[in-house]
Amino acid sequence: MAEFTMELNDEQKEVRDWLHGFAADVIRPAAAEWDEREETPWPVIQEAAKIGVYSLDFYAQQYFDPTGLGIPMVMEELFWGDAGIALSIVGTGLAAVGVLANGTEEQIGTWIPQMYGDVNDVKVAAFCSSEPDAGSDVASMRTRAVYDEAKDEWVLNGTKTWATNGGIANVHVVVAVVDPELGSKGHASFIVPPGTPGLSQGQKFKKHGIRASHTAEVVLEDVRVPGSCLLGGKEKLDERLARAREKARSGGERVKNAAMATFEASRPAVGAMAVGTARAAYEVALEYATTREQFGRPIVDNQGVAFQLADMRTSIDAARLLVWRASWMAVNGKRFTAAEGSMSKLFASETAKKVTGQAIQILGGNGYTREYPVERMHRDAAIYTIFEGTSEIQRLVIARTLAGVPIR
Ligand SMILES: Cc1cc2nc3c(=O)[nH]c(=O)nc-3n(C[C@H](O)[C@H](O)[C@H](O)COP(=O)(O)OP(=O)(O)OC[C@H]3O[C@@H](n4cnc5c(N)ncnc54)[C@H](O)[C@@H]3O)c2cc1C
């Protein structure tokens, strides 16, 4: 087990500086254009692929860094560049993690390379869980997967919504209900291979922020996938369902809390994205406050402005520390006895929303225009308190964990 440290080692610093260069030289200059276009920035993803930032290997290497600081560092730097473009780069990872967490060796080896494509033909992947009537309340999911034993195929029907890369993905990972009696324990994940008939893109959403990231509905109409596309395989599913039925009979508390542990481990990564956006806005505001003069002096000479900057920086540093702690806990198998993963996501995302708003205020009229990046950063920051569990859901998880009551 690695000791918790607040300092990056030399190797990590090297990676951070390299990523920062990519974020500053490639991502940030493209940010305004792709925000206006509201399209997936394929050329930037390709640039990321060329230098190795768009690949499973890179993220796996960072994930297994025992200090736990690898993934937060990567997320902070990329999202410092631009949140929409960065999400287009790391969004495929959501689907890849779905396969890594539940798939067999063979499934991992077959599908993950197809999610990323190659440098000359980059692809993206989508993870489709949310539905119109099942957002925070995942257990209300309705998309059904029914097994056709004669053909050894699964038949998927339903509508997914808010899927990052939905419809444009080469590979879709779809969560569906296999046993409606078991709530979220009756769900299973399926690969929908490229070009499978019956899967189509529904509405593409026009969003408030992260507009360079594609978000859409995914419609599944009698989508037939081979039995081998059930992540983990049929035998494992049957065993898991049998265990869940047994546990449901004897009280479902332990089952639900085990599922929450997975979220605790993934939420710090979203917190790190929020830290990146917050830091970006803070830096613009600090620079502006020291150069913009009113009443014959830089506006930072006014305590009202300086104190805002002090609060912004304090919150960002506090958010980063919470993220690093939770990430270290996840990698080192620590128990999240106070929902520290949710804490980090809650605090960092609320910080990003607040700090980006303060940055607009410090830039005055300029902050409110698209000539300066902070209004985009403020629009982008709003997503962090919504996806991967809203702030209210984080508070609910923290409170129930502290109180020692089941999380449902
Ligand atoms: C840009 C974007 C990208 C996304 N990407 C993906 C993706 O790739 N894959 C995917 O599966 N999903 C994705 N999502 C979905 C996202 O995870 C959901 O939007 C989120 O979980 C909230 O669900 P909802 O929108 O249905 O809101 P709801 O669950 O309807 O919540 C509405 C409001 O009610 C509050 N609320 C709900 N229940 C409670 C409660 N018990 N106590 C207190 N308050 C409560 C919420 O906090 C929120 O403020 C994405 C969403 C967006 C906007």
The ligand as an SDF file (V2000), in Angstrom:
LIG
                    3D

 53 58  0  0  0  0  0  0  0  0999 V2000
  -24.2140   16.0680  -20.5740 C   0  0  0  0  0  0  0  0  0  0  0  0
  -24.6220   14.7920  -19.9240 C   0  0  0  0  0  0  0  0  0  0  0  0
  -23.9170   13.6230  -20.1740 C   0  0  0  0  0  0  0  0  0  0  0  0
  -24.3210   12.4220  -19.6010 C   0  0  0  0  0  0  0  0  0  0  0  0
  -23.6590   11.2620  -19.9350 N   0  0  0  0  0  0  0  0  0  0  0  0
  -24.2040   10.0760  -19.5530 C   0  0  0  0  0  0  0  0  0  0  0  0
  -23.6740    8.8550  -20.0770 C   0  0  0  0  0  0  0  0  0  0  0  0
  -22.6940    8.8300  -20.8300 O   0  0  0  0  0  0  0  0  0  0  0  0
  -24.2880    7.6910  -19.7430 N   0  0  0  0  0  0  0  0  0  0  0  0
  -25.3710    7.6650  -18.9190 C   0  0  0  0  0  0  0  0  0  0  0  0
  -25.8860    6.5770  -18.6400 O   0  0  0  0  0  0  0  0  0  0  0  0
  -25.8810    8.8120  -18.3700 N   0  0  0  0  0  0  0  0  0  0  0  0
  -25.3290   10.0070  -18.7010 C   0  0  0  0  0  0  0  0  0  0  0  0
  -25.8660   11.1930  -18.1970 N   0  0  0  0  0  0  0  0  0  0  0  0
  -27.0200   11.1180  -17.3110 C   0  0  0  0  0  0  0  0  0  0  0  0
  -26.7650   11.6410  -15.9180 C   0  0  0  0  0  0  0  0  0  0  0  0
  -26.0320   10.7130  -15.1800 O   0  0  0  0  0  0  0  0  0  0  0  0
  -28.1570   11.9670  -15.3090 C   0  0  0  0  0  0  0  0  0  0  0  0
  -28.6130   13.1630  -15.9290 O   0  0  0  0  0  0  0  0  0  0  0  0
  -28.0950   12.1510  -13.8070 C   0  0  0  0  0  0  0  0  0  0  0  0
  -27.8630   10.9190  -13.1850 O   0  0  0  0  0  0  0  0  0  0  0  0
  -29.3940   12.7480  -13.2340 C   0  0  0  0  0  0  0  0  0  0  0  0
  -30.5310   12.0890  -13.7240 O   0  0  0  0  0  0  0  0  0  0  0  0
  -31.7340   12.9450  -14.3190 P   0  0  0  0  0  0  0  0  0  0  0  0
  -31.1700   13.8920  -15.3060 O   0  0  0  0  0  0  0  0  0  0  0  0
  -32.7840   12.0180  -14.7840 O   0  0  0  0  0  0  0  0  0  0  0  0
  -32.2950   13.8180  -13.1040 O   0  0  0  0  0  0  0  0  0  0  0  0
  -33.3400   13.3490  -12.0010 P   0  0  0  0  0  0  0  0  0  0  0  0
  -32.9100   12.0700  -11.3820 O   0  0  0  0  0  0  0  0  0  0  0  0
  -34.7080   13.4210  -12.5600 O   0  0  0  0  0  0  0  0  0  0  0  0
  -33.1720   14.5040  -10.9150 O   0  0  0  0  0  0  0  0  0  0  0  0
  -33.7790   15.7840  -11.0450 C   0  0  0  0  0  0  0  0  0  0  0  0
  -33.5000   16.5790   -9.7680 C   0  0  0  0  0  0  0  0  0  0  0  0
  -34.0950   15.8960   -8.6470 O   0  0  0  0  0  0  0  0  0  0  0  0
  -33.1020   15.6430   -7.6640 C   0  0  0  0  0  0  0  0  0  0  0  0
  -33.3620   14.3720   -6.9840 N   0  0  0  0  0  0  0  0  0  0  0  0
  -33.6790   13.1720   -7.5570 C   0  0  0  0  0  0  0  0  0  0  0  0
  -33.8270   12.2270   -6.6110 N   0  0  0  0  0  0  0  0  0  0  0  0
  -33.5770   12.8380   -5.4230 C   0  0  0  0  0  0  0  0  0  0  0  0
  -33.5550   12.4060   -4.0650 C   0  0  0  0  0  0  0  0  0  0  0  0
  -33.8030   11.1430   -3.7330 N   0  0  0  0  0  0  0  0  0  0  0  0
  -33.2670   13.3210   -3.1070 N   0  0  0  0  0  0  0  0  0  0  0  0
  -33.0000   14.6090   -3.4330 C   0  0  0  0  0  0  0  0  0  0  0  0
  -33.0130   15.0830   -4.6960 N   0  0  0  0  0  0  0  0  0  0  0  0
  -33.2840   14.2110   -5.6800 C   0  0  0  0  0  0  0  0  0  0  0  0
  -31.7900   15.5790   -8.4430 C   0  0  0  0  0  0  0  0  0  0  0  0
  -30.6920   15.8210   -7.6030 O   0  0  0  0  0  0  0  0  0  0  0  0
  -32.0050   16.6820   -9.4660 C   0  0  0  0  0  0  0  0  0  0  0  0
  -31.7230   17.9330   -8.8910 O   0  0  0  0  0  0  0  0  0  0  0  0
  -25.4390   12.4030  -18.7290 C   0  0  0  0  0  0  0  0  0  0  0  0
  -26.1290   13.5900  -18.4460 C   0  0  0  0  0  0  0  0  0  0  0  0
  -25.7470   14.7660  -19.0470 C   0  0  0  0  0  0  0  0  0  0  0  0
  -26.5660   16.0040  -18.7570 C   0  0  0  0  0  0  0  0  0  0  0  0
  1  2  1  0
  2  3  1  0
  2 52  2  0
  3  4  2  0
  4  5  1  0
  4 50  1  0
  5  6  2  0
  6  7  1  0
  6 13  1  0
  7  8  2  0
  7  9  1  0
  9 10  1  0
 10 11  2  0
 10 12  1  0
 12 13  2  0
 13 14  1  0
 14 15  1  0
 14 50  1  0
 15 16  1  0
 16 17  1  0
 16 18  1  0
 18 19  1  0
 18 20  1  0
 20 21  1  0
 20 22  1  0
 22 23  1  0
 23 24  1  0
 24 25  2  0
 24 26  1  0
 24 27  1  0
 27 28  1  0
 28 29  2  0
 28 30  1  0
 28 31  1  0
 31 32  1  0
 32 33  1  0
 33 34  1  0
 33 48  1  0
 34 35  1  0
 35 36  1  0
 35 46  1  0
 36 37  1  0
 36 45  1  0
 37 38  2  0
 38 39  1  0
 39 40  1  0
 39 45  2  0
 40 41  1  0
 40 42  2  0
 42 43  1  0
 43 44  2  0
 44 45  1  0
 46 47  1  0
 46 48  1  0
 48 49  1  0
 50 51  2  0
 51 52  1  0
 52 53  1  0
M  END
$$$$
